[in-house]
Amino acid sequence: MIQVEGVTTVTDTDFDTEVLGAELPVLVKFTADWCGPCRQLAPVLGAVASEQADRLKIVQLDVDRNPEITLRYGVLATPTLMVFRAGELVKSMVGARPKRRLLEELEDVLVQG
C-alpha cells in the first residue's frame, strides 16, 4: 500500500478508535495494492491532508488485509471514500477524482460547526 504523508493507515483492529472515536471528521480511503485508481488518488489525498489538517483527518484501509471493516461498510469497489463525523457515516463516494472535485464534495463536511 502506498504511504502518503498526512494519511494514516488503519486496520480492522484500530478502525473504531482511529475513525469512529476521532474528534475531527475522518475521510477513509478503502484501497488495495492492485488498484490503479487508488494510486492515482494517493497524491490528491496527501495534498488535501496537508491543506485541511485542522479540519479533516485522512486514513486509508487495505480491503484485502482488513475484511472485517470492509464487510461492515459494504465496500464493493476501490477506491471507496467514506466520511465519518462523530462516529457516524455521513458521506460515501466511489472512484478517484481530482482534488478540486473532491474538495467540492467535502465542502459540507468541512464546514465548521
Backbone as XML, in Angstrom:
<?xml version="1.0"?>
<chain id="A" units="angstrom">
  <residue number="1" name="MET">
    <atom name="N" x="0.853" y="-1.186" z="0.000"/>
    <atom name="CA" x="0.000" y="0.000" z="0.000"/>
    <atom name="C" x="0.893" y="1.242" z="0.000"/>
  </residue>
  <residue number="2" name="ILE">
    <atom name="N" x="0.527" y="2.212" z="-0.797"/>
    <atom name="CA" x="1.297" y="3.451" z="-0.904"/>
    <atom name="C" x="1.154" y="4.247" z="0.386"/>
  </residue>
  <residue number="3" name="GLN">
    <atom name="N" x="2.288" y="4.639" z="0.942"/>
    <atom name="CA" x="2.263" y="5.506" z="2.124"/>
    <atom name="C" x="2.350" y="6.957" z="1.656"/>
  </residue>
  <residue number="4" name="VAL">
    <atom name="N" x="1.430" y="7.767" z="2.122"/>
    <atom name="CA" x="1.370" y="9.172" z="1.729"/>
    <atom name="C" x="1.463" y="10.013" z="2.992"/>
  </residue>
  <residue number="5" name="GLU">
    <atom name="N" x="2.290" y="11.043" z="2.944"/>
    <atom name="CA" x="2.438" y="11.916" z="4.100"/>
    <atom name="C" x="1.091" y="12.536" z="4.468"/>
  </residue>
  <residue number="6" name="GLY">
    <atom name="N" x="0.753" y="12.461" z="5.742"/>
    <atom name="CA" x="-0.506" y="13.029" z="6.216"/>
    <atom name="C" x="-1.669" y="12.053" z="6.189"/>
  </residue>
  <residue number="7" name="VAL">
    <atom name="N" x="-1.456" y="10.874" z="5.591"/>
    <atom name="CA" x="-2.507" y="9.848" z="5.510"/>
    <atom name="C" x="-2.070" y="8.651" z="6.359"/>
  </residue>
  <residue number="8" name="THR">
    <atom name="N" x="-2.836" y="8.360" z="7.404"/>
    <atom name="CA" x="-2.531" y="7.275" z="8.323"/>
    <atom name="C" x="-3.148" y="5.984" z="7.820"/>
  </residue>
  <residue number="9" name="THR">
    <atom name="N" x="-2.481" y="4.870" z="8.056"/>
    <atom name="CA" x="-3.042" y="3.566" z="7.712"/>
    <atom name="C" x="-3.753" y="2.994" z="8.939"/>
  </residue>
  <residue number="10" name="VAL">
    <atom name="N" x="-4.997" y="2.556" z="8.753"/>
    <atom name="CA" x="-5.746" y="1.931" z="9.837"/>
    <atom name="C" x="-6.051" y="0.481" z="9.461"/>
  </residue>
  <residue number="11" name="THR">
    <atom name="N" x="-6.448" y="-0.305" z="10.481"/>
    <atom name="CA" x="-6.722" y="-1.728" z="10.284"/>
    <atom name="C" x="-8.047" y="-2.081" z="10.952"/>
  </residue>
  <residue number="12" name="ASP">
    <atom name="N" x="-8.462" y="-3.333" z="10.771"/>
    <atom name="CA" x="-9.648" y="-3.831" z="11.470"/>
    <atom name="C" x="-9.524" y="-3.587" z="12.978"/>
  </residue>
  <residue number="13" name="THR">
    <atom name="N" x="-8.316" y="-3.727" z="13.501"/>
    <atom name="CA" x="-8.073" y="-3.635" z="14.937"/>
    <atom name="C" x="-8.263" y="-2.228" z="15.500"/>
  </residue>
  <residue number="14" name="ASP">
    <atom name="N" x="-7.757" y="-1.207" z="14.785"/>
    <atom name="CA" x="-7.798" y="0.155" z="15.347"/>
    <atom name="C" x="-8.797" y="1.096" z="14.664"/>
  </residue>
  <residue number="15" name="PHE">
    <atom name="N" x="-9.605" y="0.583" z="13.733"/>
    <atom name="CA" x="-10.551" y="1.426" z="12.997"/>
    <atom name="C" x="-11.509" y="2.173" z="13.936"/>
  </residue>
  <residue number="16" name="ASP">
    <atom name="N" x="-12.130" y="1.453" z="14.870"/>
    <atom name="CA" x="-13.122" y="2.087" z="15.745"/>
    <atom name="C" x="-12.504" y="3.236" z="16.548"/>
  </residue>
  <residue number="17" name="THR">
    <atom name="N" x="-11.286" y="3.040" z="17.036"/>
    <atom name="CA" x="-10.609" y="4.076" z="17.815"/>
    <atom name="C" x="-10.190" y="5.248" z="16.933"/>
  </residue>
  <residue number="18" name="GLU">
    <atom name="N" x="-9.507" y="4.944" z="15.821"/>
    <atom name="CA" x="-8.932" y="5.983" z="14.959"/>
    <atom name="C" x="-9.975" y="6.748" z="14.147"/>
  </residue>
  <residue number="19" name="VAL">
    <atom name="N" x="-11.051" y="6.074" z="13.760"/>
    <atom name="CA" x="-12.045" y="6.702" z="12.885"/>
    <atom name="C" x="-13.298" y="7.095" z="13.660"/>
  </residue>
  <residue number="20" name="LEU">
    <atom name="N" x="-13.949" y="6.116" z="14.264"/>
    <atom name="CA" x="-15.219" y="6.399" z="14.934"/>
    <atom name="C" x="-15.020" y="7.244" z="16.193"/>
  </residue>
  <residue number="21" name="GLY">
    <atom name="N" x="-13.849" y="7.152" z="16.811"/>
    <atom name="CA" x="-13.583" y="7.910" z="18.026"/>
    <atom name="C" x="-12.856" y="9.227" z="17.803"/>
  </residue>
  <residue number="22" name="ALA">
    <atom name="N" x="-12.628" y="9.605" z="16.556"/>
    <atom name="CA" x="-11.866" y="10.824" z="16.263"/>
    <atom name="C" x="-12.692" y="12.082" z="16.534"/>
  </residue>
  <residue number="23" name="GLU">
    <atom name="N" x="-12.006" y="13.141" z="16.933"/>
    <atom name="CA" x="-12.681" y="14.422" z="17.170"/>
    <atom name="C" x="-13.021" y="15.122" z="15.857"/>
  </residue>
  <residue number="24" name="LEU">
    <atom name="N" x="-12.137" y="15.039" z="14.888"/>
    <atom name="CA" x="-12.365" y="15.663" z="13.579"/>
    <atom name="C" x="-13.157" y="14.711" z="12.682"/>
  </residue>
  <residue number="25" name="PRO">
    <atom name="N" x="-13.798" y="15.241" z="11.636"/>
    <atom name="CA" x="-14.340" y="14.347" z="10.607"/>
    <atom name="C" x="-13.182" y="13.527" z="10.015"/>
  </residue>
  <residue number="26" name="VAL">
    <atom name="N" x="-13.457" y="12.291" z="9.620"/>
    <atom name="CA" x="-12.422" y="11.411" z="9.080"/>
    <atom name="C" x="-12.838" y="10.922" z="7.696"/>
  </residue>
  <residue number="27" name="LEU">
    <atom name="N" x="-11.935" y="11.100" z="6.725"/>
    <atom name="CA" x="-12.112" y="10.554" z="5.387"/>
    <atom name="C" x="-11.344" y="9.235" z="5.336"/>
  </residue>
  <residue number="28" name="VAL">
    <atom name="N" x="-12.042" y="8.144" z="5.072"/>
    <atom name="CA" x="-11.411" y="6.829" z="4.964"/>
    <atom name="C" x="-11.353" y="6.429" z="3.497"/>
  </residue>
  <residue number="29" name="LYS">
    <atom name="N" x="-10.149" y="6.120" z="3.038"/>
    <atom name="CA" x="-9.968" y="5.602" z="1.677"/>
    <atom name="C" x="-9.827" y="4.085" z="1.788"/>
  </residue>
  <residue number="30" name="PHE">
    <atom name="N" x="-10.800" y="3.364" z="1.243"/>
    <atom name="CA" x="-10.710" y="1.910" z="1.161"/>
    <atom name="C" x="-9.921" y="1.608" z="-0.108"/>
  </residue>
  <residue number="31" name="THR">
    <atom name="N" x="-8.780" y="0.940" z="0.033"/>
    <atom name="CA" x="-7.825" y="0.827" z="-1.053"/>
    <atom name="C" x="-7.278" y="-0.596" z="-1.167"/>
  </residue>
  <residue number="32" name="ALA">
    <atom name="N" x="-6.490" y="-0.835" z="-2.208"/>
    <atom name="CA" x="-5.812" y="-2.117" z="-2.398"/>
    <atom name="C" x="-4.543" y="-1.874" z="-3.208"/>
  </residue>
  <residue number="33" name="ASP">
    <atom name="N" x="-3.547" y="-2.718" z="-2.979"/>
    <atom name="CA" x="-2.263" y="-2.573" z="-3.690"/>
    <atom name="C" x="-2.430" y="-2.659" z="-5.201"/>
  </residue>
  <residue number="34" name="TRP">
    <atom name="N" x="-3.366" y="-3.482" z="-5.670"/>
    <atom name="CA" x="-3.533" y="-3.741" z="-7.098"/>
    <atom name="C" x="-4.412" y="-2.695" z="-7.796"/>
  </residue>
  <residue number="35" name="CYS">
    <atom name="N" x="-4.904" y="-1.719" z="-7.062"/>
    <atom name="CA" x="-5.887" y="-0.757" z="-7.583"/>
    <atom name="C" x="-5.204" y="0.475" z="-8.195"/>
  </residue>
  <residue number="36" name="GLY">
    <atom name="N" x="-5.270" y="0.583" z="-9.536"/>
    <atom name="CA" x="-4.673" y="1.727" z="-10.228"/>
    <atom name="C" x="-5.269" y="3.067" z="-9.833"/>
  </residue>
  <residue number="37" name="PRO">
    <atom name="N" x="-6.610" y="3.207" z="-9.839"/>
    <atom name="CA" x="-7.205" y="4.482" z="-9.432"/>
    <atom name="C" x="-6.856" y="4.869" z="-7.986"/>
  </residue>
  <residue number="38" name="CYS">
    <atom name="N" x="-6.618" y="3.872" z="-7.136"/>
    <atom name="CA" x="-6.211" y="4.163" z="-5.751"/>
    <atom name="C" x="-4.852" y="4.860" z="-5.745"/>
  </residue>
  <residue number="39" name="ARG">
    <atom name="N" x="-3.937" y="4.389" z="-6.609"/>
    <atom name="CA" x="-2.617" y="5.020" z="-6.702"/>
    <atom name="C" x="-2.741" y="6.443" z="-7.242"/>
  </residue>
  <residue number="40" name="GLN">
    <atom name="N" x="-3.660" y="6.649" z="-8.207"/>
    <atom name="CA" x="-3.863" y="7.998" z="-8.748"/>
    <atom name="C" x="-4.388" y="8.945" z="-7.668"/>
  </residue>
  <residue number="41" name="LEU">
    <atom name="N" x="-5.189" y="8.424" z="-6.773"/>
    <atom name="CA" x="-5.820" y="9.239" z="-5.741"/>
    <atom name="C" x="-4.860" y="9.586" z="-4.598"/>
  </residue>
  <residue number="42" name="ALA">
    <atom name="N" x="-3.799" y="8.797" z="-4.431"/>
    <atom name="CA" x="-2.886" y="8.976" z="-3.296"/>
    <atom name="C" x="-2.328" y="10.402" z="-3.183"/>
  </residue>
  <residue number="43" name="PRO">
    <atom name="N" x="-1.757" y="10.993" z="-4.247"/>
    <atom name="CA" x="-1.220" y="12.350" z="-4.095"/>
    <atom name="C" x="-2.313" y="13.396" z="-3.844"/>
  </residue>
  <residue number="44" name="VAL">
    <atom name="N" x="-3.501" y="13.165" z="-4.374"/>
    <atom name="CA" x="-4.629" y="14.074" z="-4.138"/>
    <atom name="C" x="-4.950" y="14.087" z="-2.643"/>
  </residue>
  <residue number="45" name="LEU">
    <atom name="N" x="-5.046" y="12.892" z="-2.040"/>
    <atom name="CA" x="-5.356" y="12.818" z="-0.621"/>
    <atom name="C" x="-4.229" y="13.382" z="0.229"/>
  </residue>
  <residue number="46" name="GLY">
    <atom name="N" x="-2.993" y="13.191" z="-0.214"/>
    <atom name="CA" x="-1.858" y="13.776" z="0.503"/>
    <atom name="C" x="-1.938" y="15.287" z="0.540"/>
  </residue>
  <residue number="47" name="ALA">
    <atom name="N" x="-2.292" y="15.892" z="-0.598"/>
    <atom name="CA" x="-2.422" y="17.353" z="-0.668"/>
    <atom name="C" x="-3.575" y="17.846" z="0.209"/>
  </residue>
  <residue number="48" name="VAL">
    <atom name="N" x="-4.709" y="17.161" z="0.131"/>
    <atom name="CA" x="-5.867" y="17.542" z="0.945"/>
    <atom name="C" x="-5.542" y="17.377" z="2.432"/>
  </residue>
  <residue number="49" name="ALA">
    <atom name="N" x="-4.842" y="16.303" z="2.770"/>
    <atom name="CA" x="-4.478" y="16.058" z="4.172"/>
    <atom name="C" x="-3.643" y="17.196" z="4.733"/>
  </residue>
  <residue number="50" name="SER">
    <atom name="N" x="-2.679" y="17.694" z="3.959"/>
    <atom name="CA" x="-1.832" y="18.769" z="4.469"/>
    <atom name="C" x="-2.578" y="20.103" z="4.519"/>
  </residue>
  <residue number="51" name="GLU">
    <atom name="N" x="-3.440" y="20.357" z="3.533"/>
    <atom name="CA" x="-4.170" y="21.631" z="3.493"/>
    <atom name="C" x="-5.308" y="21.699" z="4.510"/>
  </residue>
  <residue number="52" name="GLN">
    <atom name="N" x="-5.917" y="20.565" z="4.813"/>
    <atom name="CA" x="-7.108" y="20.543" z="5.681"/>
    <atom name="C" x="-6.831" y="19.865" z="7.028"/>
  </residue>
  <residue number="53" name="ALA">
    <atom name="N" x="-5.570" y="19.790" z="7.441"/>
    <atom name="CA" x="-5.187" y="19.027" z="8.639"/>
    <atom name="C" x="-5.938" y="19.473" z="9.895"/>
  </residue>
  <residue number="54" name="ASP">
    <atom name="N" x="-6.311" y="20.745" z="9.963"/>
    <atom name="CA" x="-7.019" y="21.241" z="11.156"/>
    <atom name="C" x="-8.522" y="20.947" z="11.102"/>
  </residue>
  <residue number="55" name="ARG">
    <atom name="N" x="-9.019" y="20.485" z="9.930"/>
    <atom name="CA" x="-10.464" y="20.266" z="9.778"/>
    <atom name="C" x="-10.843" y="18.847" z="9.381"/>
  </residue>
  <residue number="56" name="LEU">
    <atom name="N" x="-9.853" y="18.031" z="8.969"/>
    <atom name="CA" x="-10.158" y="16.705" z="8.436"/>
    <atom name="C" x="-8.980" y="15.777" z="8.660"/>
  </residue>
  <residue number="57" name="LYS">
    <atom name="N" x="-9.273" y="14.577" z="9.146"/>
    <atom name="CA" x="-8.269" y="13.520" z="9.282"/>
    <atom name="C" x="-8.477" y="12.558" z="8.115"/>
  </residue>
  <residue number="58" name="ILE">
    <atom name="N" x="-7.380" y="12.137" z="7.471"/>
    <atom name="CA" x="-7.484" y="11.208" z="6.354"/>
    <atom name="C" x="-6.722" y="9.929" z="6.692"/>
  </residue>
  <residue number="59" name="VAL">
    <atom name="N" x="-7.408" y="8.802" z="6.503"/>
    <atom name="CA" x="-6.800" y="7.496" z="6.750"/>
    <atom name="C" x="-7.073" y="6.582" z="5.564"/>
  </residue>
  <residue number="60" name="GLN">
    <atom name="N" x="-6.317" y="5.496" z="5.479"/>
    <atom name="CA" x="-6.547" y="4.504" z="4.437"/>
    <atom name="C" x="-6.598" y="3.123" z="5.064"/>
  </residue>
  <residue number="61" name="LEU">
    <atom name="N" x="-7.403" y="2.256" z="4.433"/>
    <atom name="CA" x="-7.574" y="0.892" z="4.919"/>
    <atom name="C" x="-7.466" y="-0.054" z="3.738"/>
  </residue>
  <residue number="62" name="ASP">
    <atom name="N" x="-6.587" y="-1.041" z="3.841"/>
    <atom name="CA" x="-6.397" y="-2.030" z="2.775"/>
    <atom name="C" x="-7.520" y="-3.059" z="2.858"/>
  </residue>
  <residue number="63" name="VAL">
    <atom name="N" x="-8.345" y="-3.142" z="1.801"/>
    <atom name="CA" x="-9.517" y="-4.030" z="1.831"/>
    <atom name="C" x="-9.124" y="-5.506" z="1.865"/>
  </residue>
  <residue number="64" name="ASP">
    <atom name="N" x="-7.977" y="-5.859" z="1.285"/>
    <atom name="CA" x="-7.549" y="-7.258" z="1.262"/>
    <atom name="C" x="-7.054" y="-7.723" z="2.631"/>
  </residue>
  <residue number="65" name="ARG">
    <atom name="N" x="-6.446" y="-6.823" z="3.380"/>
    <atom name="CA" x="-5.886" y="-7.184" z="4.682"/>
    <atom name="C" x="-6.859" y="-6.945" z="5.836"/>
  </residue>
  <residue number="66" name="ASN">
    <atom name="N" x="-7.976" y="-6.275" z="5.570"/>
    <atom name="CA" x="-8.911" y="-5.897" z="6.630"/>
    <atom name="C" x="-10.352" y="-6.198" z="6.226"/>
  </residue>
  <residue number="67" name="PRO">
    <atom name="N" x="-10.690" y="-7.482" z="6.141"/>
    <atom name="CA" x="-12.020" y="-7.860" z="5.648"/>
    <atom name="C" x="-13.169" y="-7.473" z="6.595"/>
  </residue>
  <residue number="68" name="GLU">
    <atom name="N" x="-12.904" y="-7.379" z="7.883"/>
    <atom name="CA" x="-13.987" y="-7.098" z="8.835"/>
    <atom name="C" x="-14.608" y="-5.725" z="8.589"/>
  </residue>
  <residue number="69" name="ILE">
    <atom name="N" x="-13.800" y="-4.686" z="8.520"/>
    <atom name="CA" x="-14.308" y="-3.323" z="8.304"/>
    <atom name="C" x="-14.849" y="-3.187" z="6.881"/>
  </residue>
  <residue number="70" name="THR">
    <atom name="N" x="-14.175" y="-3.814" z="5.914"/>
    <atom name="CA" x="-14.629" y="-3.773" z="4.528"/>
    <atom name="C" x="-16.046" y="-4.334" z="4.419"/>
  </residue>
  <residue number="71" name="LEU">
    <atom name="N" x="-16.307" y="-5.457" z="5.078"/>
    <atom name="CA" x="-17.645" y="-6.062" z="5.073"/>
    <atom name="C" x="-18.640" y="-5.230" z="5.865"/>
  </residue>
  <residue number="72" name="ARG">
    <atom name="N" x="-18.208" y="-4.702" z="7.002"/>
    <atom name="CA" x="-19.112" y="-3.912" z="7.858"/>
    <atom name="C" x="-19.734" y="-2.763" z="7.081"/>
  </residue>
  <residue number="73" name="TYR">
    <atom name="N" x="-18.950" y="-2.124" z="6.218"/>
    <atom name="CA" x="-19.453" y="-0.961" z="5.478"/>
    <atom name="C" x="-19.822" y="-1.289" z="4.028"/>
  </residue>
  <residue number="74" name="GLY">
    <atom name="N" x="-19.827" y="-2.582" z="3.675"/>
    <atom name="CA" x="-20.307" y="-2.994" z="2.360"/>
    <atom name="C" x="-19.494" y="-2.467" z="1.198"/>
  </residue>
  <residue number="75" name="VAL">
    <atom name="N" x="-18.186" y="-2.357" z="1.386"/>
    <atom name="CA" x="-17.326" y="-1.834" z="0.322"/>
    <atom name="C" x="-17.161" y="-2.893" z="-0.758"/>
  </residue>
  <residue number="76" name="LEU">
    <atom name="N" x="-17.568" y="-2.544" z="-1.984"/>
    <atom name="CA" x="-17.512" y="-3.472" z="-3.111"/>
    <atom name="C" x="-16.518" y="-3.034" z="-4.184"/>
  </residue>
  <residue number="77" name="ALA">
    <atom name="N" x="-16.069" y="-1.792" z="-4.138"/>
    <atom name="CA" x="-15.168" y="-1.267" z="-5.163"/>
    <atom name="C" x="-14.083" y="-0.423" z="-4.500"/>
  </residue>
  <residue number="78" name="THR">
    <atom name="N" x="-12.928" y="-0.352" z="-5.174"/>
    <atom name="CA" x="-11.860" y="0.516" z="-4.694"/>
    <atom name="C" x="-11.491" y="1.494" z="-5.794"/>
  </residue>
  <residue number="79" name="PRO">
    <atom name="N" x="-11.158" y="2.726" z="-5.472"/>
    <atom name="CA" x="-11.233" y="3.277" z="-4.123"/>
    <atom name="C" x="-12.666" y="3.680" z="-3.754"/>
  </residue>
  <residue number="80" name="THR">
    <atom name="N" x="-13.032" y="3.385" z="-2.540"/>
    <atom name="CA" x="-14.251" y="3.927" z="-1.951"/>
    <atom name="C" x="-13.813" y="4.907" z="-0.868"/>
  </residue>
  <residue number="81" name="LEU">
    <atom name="N" x="-14.422" y="6.071" z="-0.876"/>
    <atom name="CA" x="-14.130" y="7.084" z="0.145"/>
    <atom name="C" x="-15.358" y="7.236" z="1.021"/>
  </residue>
  <residue number="82" name="MET">
    <atom name="N" x="-15.169" y="7.139" z="2.319"/>
    <atom name="CA" x="-16.263" y="7.335" z="3.261"/>
    <atom name="C" x="-15.847" y="8.380" z="4.278"/>
  </residue>
  <residue number="83" name="VAL">
    <atom name="N" x="-16.780" y="9.248" z="4.606"/>
    <atom name="CA" x="-16.513" y="10.282" z="5.593"/>
    <atom name="C" x="-17.346" y="9.995" z="6.833"/>
  </residue>
  <residue number="84" name="PHE">
    <atom name="N" x="-16.670" y="10.009" z="7.962"/>
    <atom name="CA" x="-17.314" y="9.780" z="9.254"/>
    <atom name="C" x="-17.197" y="11.035" z="10.099"/>
  </residue>
  <residue number="85" name="ARG">
    <atom name="N" x="-18.287" y="11.391" z="10.773"/>
    <atom name="CA" x="-18.274" y="12.514" z="11.703"/>
    <atom name="C" x="-18.944" y="12.026" z="12.988"/>
  </residue>
  <residue number="86" name="ALA">
    <atom name="N" x="-18.252" y="12.188" z="14.119"/>
    <atom name="CA" x="-18.776" y="11.782" z="15.425"/>
    <atom name="C" x="-19.227" y="10.310" z="15.407"/>
  </residue>
  <residue number="87" name="GLY">
    <atom name="N" x="-18.445" y="9.466" z="14.742"/>
    <atom name="CA" x="-18.725" y="8.045" z="14.725"/>
    <atom name="C" x="-19.782" y="7.596" z="13.737"/>
  </residue>
  <residue number="88" name="GLU">
    <atom name="N" x="-20.344" y="8.537" z="12.968"/>
    <atom name="CA" x="-21.410" y="8.206" z="12.015"/>
    <atom name="C" x="-20.922" y="8.389" z="10.580"/>
  </residue>
  <residue number="89" name="LEU">
    <atom name="N" x="-21.325" y="7.479" z="9.693"/>
    <atom name="CA" x="-21.035" y="7.616" z="8.269"/>
    <atom name="C" x="-21.921" y="8.725" z="7.712"/>
  </residue>
  <residue number="90" name="VAL">
    <atom name="N" x="-21.304" y="9.778" z="7.152"/>
    <atom name="CA" x="-22.086" y="10.909" z="6.646"/>
    <atom name="C" x="-21.989" y="11.081" z="5.127"/>
  </residue>
  <residue number="91" name="LYS">
    <atom name="N" x="-21.017" y="10.416" z="4.487"/>
    <atom name="CA" x="-20.868" y="10.568" z="3.032"/>
    <atom name="C" x="-20.075" y="9.386" z="2.496"/>
  </residue>
  <residue number="92" name="SER">
    <atom name="N" x="-20.447" y="8.942" z="1.295"/>
    <atom name="CA" x="-19.726" y="7.854" z="0.647"/>
    <atom name="C" x="-19.572" y="8.181" z="-0.836"/>
  </residue>
  <residue number="93" name="MET">
    <atom name="N" x="-18.370" y="7.967" z="-1.372"/>
    <atom name="CA" x="-18.071" y="8.245" z="-2.774"/>
    <atom name="C" x="-17.239" y="7.092" z="-3.322"/>
  </residue>
  <residue number="94" name="VAL">
    <atom name="N" x="-17.431" y="6.743" z="-4.579"/>
    <atom name="CA" x="-16.667" y="5.664" z="-5.186"/>
    <atom name="C" x="-15.891" y="6.213" z="-6.371"/>
  </residue>
  <residue number="95" name="GLY">
    <atom name="N" x="-14.608" y="5.843" z="-6.454"/>
    <atom name="CA" x="-13.782" y="6.223" z="-7.598"/>
    <atom name="C" x="-12.842" y="7.379" z="-7.296"/>
  </residue>
  <residue number="96" name="ALA">
    <atom name="N" x="-11.786" y="7.441" z="-8.104"/>
    <atom name="CA" x="-10.812" y="8.525" z="-7.988"/>
    <atom name="C" x="-11.421" y="9.801" z="-8.547"/>
  </residue>
  <residue number="97" name="ARG">
    <atom name="N" x="-10.935" y="10.920" z="-8.064"/>
    <atom name="CA" x="-11.395" y="12.216" z="-8.551"/>
    <atom name="C" x="-10.278" y="13.232" z="-8.353"/>
  </residue>
  <residue number="98" name="PRO">
    <atom name="N" x="-10.285" y="14.311" z="-9.160"/>
    <atom name="CA" x="-9.281" y="15.348" z="-8.980"/>
    <atom name="C" x="-9.512" y="16.113" z="-7.671"/>
  </residue>
  <residue number="99" name="LYS">
    <atom name="N" x="-8.466" y="16.779" z="-7.213"/>
    <atom name="CA" x="-8.508" y="17.465" z="-5.925"/>
    <atom name="C" x="-9.653" y="18.473" z="-5.840"/>
  </residue>
  <residue number="100" name="ARG">
    <atom name="N" x="-9.829" y="19.286" z="-6.869"/>
    <atom name="CA" x="-10.864" y="20.321" z="-6.816"/>
    <atom name="C" x="-12.253" y="19.706" z="-6.609"/>
  </residue>
  <residue number="101" name="ARG">
    <atom name="N" x="-12.532" y="18.634" z="-7.348"/>
    <atom name="CA" x="-13.835" y="17.981" z="-7.222"/>
    <atom name="C" x="-14.004" y="17.346" z="-5.844"/>
  </residue>
  <residue number="102" name="LEU">
    <atom name="N" x="-12.944" y="16.730" z="-5.341"/>
    <atom name="CA" x="-13.008" y="16.119" z="-4.011"/>
    <atom name="C" x="-13.305" y="17.178" z="-2.954"/>
  </residue>
  <residue number="103" name="LEU">
    <atom name="N" x="-12.625" y="18.310" z="-3.034"/>
    <atom name="CA" x="-12.867" y="19.385" z="-2.060"/>
    <atom name="C" x="-14.298" y="19.914" z="-2.158"/>
  </residue>
  <residue number="104" name="GLU">
    <atom name="N" x="-14.816" y="20.009" z="-3.387"/>
    <atom name="CA" x="-16.214" y="20.443" z="-3.556"/>
    <atom name="C" x="-17.164" y="19.456" z="-2.885"/>
  </residue>
  <residue number="105" name="GLU">
    <atom name="N" x="-16.898" y="18.158" z="-3.070"/>
    <atom name="CA" x="-17.760" y="17.138" z="-2.484"/>
    <atom name="C" x="-17.635" y="17.072" z="-0.959"/>
  </residue>
  <residue number="106" name="LEU">
    <atom name="N" x="-16.510" y="17.526" z="-0.448"/>
    <atom name="CA" x="-16.290" y="17.507" z="1.002"/>
    <atom name="C" x="-16.717" y="18.805" z="1.689"/>
  </residue>
  <residue number="107" name="GLU">
    <atom name="N" x="-17.101" y="19.805" z="0.904"/>
    <atom name="CA" x="-17.383" y="21.124" z="1.447"/>
    <atom name="C" x="-18.360" y="21.094" z="2.619"/>
  </residue>
  <residue number="108" name="ASP">
    <atom name="N" x="-19.461" y="20.352" z="2.477"/>
    <atom name="CA" x="-20.456" y="20.314" z="3.548"/>
    <atom name="C" x="-19.921" y="19.624" z="4.797"/>
  </residue>
  <residue number="109" name="VAL">
    <atom name="N" x="-18.956" y="18.730" z="4.634"/>
    <atom name="CA" x="-18.357" y="18.032" z="5.782"/>
    <atom name="C" x="-17.334" y="18.928" z="6.472"/>
  </residue>
  <residue number="110" name="LEU">
    <atom name="N" x="-16.658" y="19.756" z="5.695"/>
    <atom name="CA" x="-15.585" y="20.588" z="6.241"/>
    <atom name="C" x="-16.083" y="21.862" z="6.908"/>
  </residue>
  <residue number="111" name="VAL">
    <atom name="N" x="-17.352" y="22.186" z="6.713"/>
    <atom name="CA" x="-17.906" y="23.383" z="7.346"/>
    <atom name="C" x="-17.815" y="23.219" z="8.850"/>
  </residue>
  <residue number="112" name="GLN">
    <atom name="N" x="-17.215" y="24.205" z="9.491"/>
    <atom name="CA" x="-17.079" y="24.142" z="10.953"/>
    <atom name="C" x="-18.462" y="24.285" z="11.585"/>
  </residue>
  <residue number="113" name="GLY">
    <atom name="N" x="-18.641" y="23.549" z="12.669"/>
    <atom name="CA" x="-19.923" y="23.738" z="13.330"/>
    <atom name="C" x="-20.419" y="22.594" z="14.007"/>
  </residue>
</chain>
